[in-house]
Amino acid sequence: MRDFRDAKAMAQTLRDTLKTKSISLSHSESLELVAKTLGFHDWNVLSAAIQATETVPAAKPPSLGGTSLPITPMRDVVFFPQVMTSIFVGRDKTKRAIESAIAGDGRLFVVAQKRQQDDDPDFTALYSIGVTADIIQRVELPNRNWRVKVSCSTRAAIVRPHAGDFLAADIEPIEETRGADPEAFARMREVLDVYPTYANAAVPPHLHGYSQEPGVLADMVASQLRVGIEKKQQALETSDVVTRLETVLALMKAGLPSP
């Protein structure tokens, strides 16, 4: 079986192949088909598995202080801090943004689109809050798309868009609050208690590794939730750690199987 991180490349290859036979699939349909081929219930479940494959140790967020960064819009996924994953890039505008990042300090800003169908999103089509990320590796695939491995680090917000031939903006970091509050640790324990039933699996070791960092654990679990983009974005935008854990817990409980 191929690496799950190649799933989007597989979907694009499938679409390209079927197109030569006059069979058309939408972007979403191809993703769902690949997910089922790999044995997953749907794309949301596969996407969660992709993001859970690798994580990076928590680190103190760097000071951005209004730094200008190239922007990579994502159609169907919300990235969270402390996650290492791959993004698949086919749009020329996004390729230019990544080339600019590589020519600079290797950092970019990754943010979800509000509508998957937008092929050329402007700033009004993007959420204002995403994550900064460091580019680890760029690989050109046979279909000329790119697979770009990134290490996500810090919640941040767009504060000043820039005009140009790719999306870029001044970015400000978002500081967490109540991360060391006793209530945060209490909510974290509740999340860990519900996790095995929700995921139908034991709590993975990497989550136990964040037992002293409720905010990071909330992000790790949020990235695996089987929910839509809007609800994941809600968790990303919640800087208060206690509230974020409560949001994650509510979404998990809503997704539990009926008794």
Secondary structure, DSSP 8 states (H G I E B T S, - for coil): ---GGGHHHHHHHHHHHHHTTT----HHHHHHHHHHHTT-SSHHHHHHHHHHS-B---------SSEEEEEEEESS----TTBEEEEEE--HHHHHHHHHHHHTTSEEEEEEBS-TT-SS--GGGB-SEEEEEEEEEEEE-TTS-EEEEEEEEEEEEEEEEE-SSS-EEEEEE---BSTT-HHHHHHHHHHHHHHHHHHTS---HHHHTTTT-HHHHHHHHHTT--S-HHHHHHHHT--BHHHHHHHHHHHHHHTS---
